[in-house]
Amino acid sequence: MLVDKRIYLASQSSRRRELLKQIGVAFDVLPLRAVRGRMDVIEIPRAGEAALDFVQRMATAKAACGWRAVELRHLLRFPVLGADTVIELDGAILGKPAVRTEAEAMLTRLSGRQHQVHTAVAVQHEDRLELRLSSSHVRLVALDAATIARYLETGEYLGKAGAYAIQGRAGAFIEHIDGSHSGIMGLPLYDTAVLLRAFGLAV
């Protein structure tokens, strides 16, 4: 059982910070890029790697990288939470668009269709690492070119898997959800709470 009920969040995501606060989790953001000697988490799928395998590998790698940062910086040894979200369409992984034209192509592909959103959450403390996976089905309404262009003008797509944010203006595009709304946002709260309780935190 942990004496201090805090964790480190190995993510710069404002959404994940907000979601952890929502369920009353005390945390510090772990700035991995400021750590000398760490191994980078390269967020690129391997050849032939399935979306489910990729998202779980990324979450695990982020938690492990965060734990190495705790050790390198001689920080208080709180558990480290890492998470990753990907969108899957027709077996293909849709990550974060690098440029606007890529975002436009993603939204055009997603328009009027159902896709899957997978978010994996991993927690590491000392040599123990636990992982949970949340998968949801999401259907977007049919989007015409003008609607997509107006959305892209907002810049909301930046840094978002699949080029949209369900908690933002793109919420108006969501016709149906089967799964975890918070998981689609980037941190499934039920699965996160289960993991943290397993490490002795009251959630």
C-alpha positions in Angstrom: 0.0 0.0 0.0 1.3 3.4 -1.0 1.8 6.0 1.8 1.5 9.0 -0.5 -1.5 8.8 -2.8 0.0 10.5 -5.9 1.1 9.4 -9.3 3.1 10.8 -12.2 1.4 11.4 -15.5 3.8 10.6 -18.4 1.8 12.8 -20.8 1.5 16.4 -21.8 -2.2 15.9 -22.7 -4.5 18.6 -21.2 -7.4 16.1 -21.7 -5.8 13.5 -19.6 -5.0 16.0 -16.9 -8.6 17.1 -16.8 -9.9 13.5 -16.7 -7.6 12.6 -13.8 -8.8 15.7 -11.9 -12.4 14.6 -12.6 -12.0 11.4 -10.5 -9.9 13.1 -7.8 -6.5 11.7 -8.6 -3.5 13.7 -7.3 -0.7 13.8 -9.9 2.4 15.5 -11.2 3.1 15.8 -14.9 6.4 14.1 -15.7 8.3 16.1 -18.4 10.0 13.2 -20.1 11.7 15.4 -22.8 13.7 17.2 -20.0 15.3 14.0 -18.9 18.8 13.3 -20.1 19.7 9.8 -21.1 16.2 8.6 -21.6 15.2 6.4 -24.5 12.6 8.1 -26.8 9.2 6.4 -27.3 9.0 6.3 -31.1 5.3 6.5 -31.9 5.5 4.7 -35.3 3.7 1.3 -35.9 5.9 -1.6 -36.9 5.4 -3.2 -40.2 2.2 -5.2 -40.1 1.5 -4.2 -36.5 -2.2 -4.3 -35.5 -3.8 -1.3 -33.9 -4.5 -3.1 -30.7 -0.9 -4.3 -30.4 0.5 -0.8 -31.3 -1.6 1.1 -28.7 -0.7 -1.3 -25.9 3.0 -1.2 -26.8 2.9 2.6 -26.8 1.2 2.9 -23.4 3.6 0.4 -21.9 6.6 2.1 -23.3 5.5 5.5 -22.0 4.9 4.2 -18.5 8.3 2.4 -18.6 10.0 5.5 -20.0 8.4 7.6 -17.2 9.7 5.2 -14.6 13.2 5.4 -16.0 12.8 9.2 -15.7 11.9 8.8 -12.0 15.0 6.8 -11.4 17.3 9.0 -13.4 16.1 12.2 -11.7 15.9 10.6 -8.2 12.3 11.6 -7.8 9.9 10.3 -5.2 8.9 6.9 -6.3 5.3 7.3 -7.1 3.6 5.1 -9.8 3.8 6.4 -13.4 0.8 6.4 -15.7 1.2 6.3 -19.5 -1.6 6.1 -22.1 -2.0 6.1 -25.8 -5.0 6.5 -28.1 -5.3 5.4 -31.8 -8.1 5.3 -34.2 -8.6 2.2 -36.4 -10.5 2.2 -39.7 -10.6 -0.9 -41.9 -7.7 -2.3 -40.0 -5.5 0.7 -40.6 -4.2 3.0 -37.8 -5.0 6.7 -38.0 -2.6 8.6 -35.8 -2.1 12.3 -35.3 -2.0 14.3 -38.6 1.2 16.1 -39.2 -0.3 18.7 -41.6 -3.7 20.0 -42.5 -4.0 18.1 -45.8 -3.4 14.9 -43.8 -6.1 15.9 -41.4 -8.5 16.6 -44.3 -7.8 13.1 -45.7 -8.5 11.4 -42.4 -11.8 13.2 -41.8 -12.9 12.4 -45.4 -12.2 8.7 -44.8 -14.1 8.8 -41.4 -17.1 10.7 -42.8 -20.3 8.7 -42.6 -18.6 5.6 -41.3 -18.0 3.7 -38.1 -14.5 3.4 -36.7 -12.8 2.1 -33.5 -11.0 4.2 -30.9 -8.5 2.2 -28.8 -7.0 3.7 -25.6 -4.5 1.7 -23.6 -3.5 2.7 -20.1 -0.4 1.4 -18.3 0.9 2.0 -14.8 4.4 1.1 -13.6 5.7 1.2 -10.0 9.1 -0.4 -9.3 9.2 -3.6 -11.4 5.4 -4.0 -11.6 3.6 -2.9 -14.7 -0.1 -3.3 -15.3 -2.1 -2.6 -18.5 -5.7 -2.2 -19.5 -7.3 -1.6 -22.8 -10.5 0.3 -23.7 -12.0 0.0 -27.2 -15.1 1.9 -28.4 -17.0 2.1 -31.7 -17.8 5.6 -33.0 -19.8 6.6 -36.0 -19.4 10.1 -37.6 -22.2 11.7 -39.7 -21.5 12.3 -43.3 -19.3 15.4 -43.6 -19.1 17.5 -46.8 -16.0 19.3 -47.9 -17.2 22.7 -46.6 -17.9 21.3 -43.1 -14.5 19.6 -43.0 -12.8 22.9 -44.1 -14.6 24.9 -41.4 -13.6 22.4 -38.8 -9.9 22.5 -39.9 -9.9 26.3 -39.6 -10.4 25.9 -35.9 -7.1 24.1 -35.5 -8.8 21.7 -33.1 -7.5 18.7 -35.1 -3.8 19.4 -34.1 -2.4 16.7 -31.9 -5.6 14.6 -32.1 -5.7 11.0 -33.3 -7.9 10.8 -36.3 -7.9 14.6 -36.6 -10.8 15.3 -34.3 -11.6 15.9 -30.7 -14.9 14.5 -29.4 -14.8 16.9 -26.4 -14.6 19.9 -28.8 -16.5 21.1 -31.8 -16.3 17.7 -33.4 -18.7 16.5 -30.8 -21.4 17.7 -33.2 -20.2 15.1 -35.8 -20.6 12.1 -33.5 -23.8 10.2 -34.5 -23.3 7.2 -32.2 -20.9 5.8 -29.6 -20.7 2.3 -28.2 -18.1 2.3 -25.5 -16.3 4.7 -23.2 -16.7 8.4 -23.8 -13.7 9.2 -21.6 -11.7 6.5 -23.4 -12.4 8.3 -26.7 -11.1 11.5 -25.1 -7.9 9.7 -24.2 -8.2 8.2 -20.8 -10.9 5.6 -19.9 -11.8 6.5 -16.4 -13.2 3.2 -15.3 -10.1 1.3 -16.5 -7.8 3.9 -15.0 -9.5 3.7 -11.6 -9.2 -0.1 -11.7 -5.5 0.1 -12.4 -4.8 2.7 -9.7 -6.8 0.8 -7.1 -4.6 -2.2 -7.9 -1.6 -0.1 -6.9 -3.2 0.9 -3.6 -4.6 4.3 -4.5 -8.2 5.1 -3.4 -10.1 6.2 -6.5 
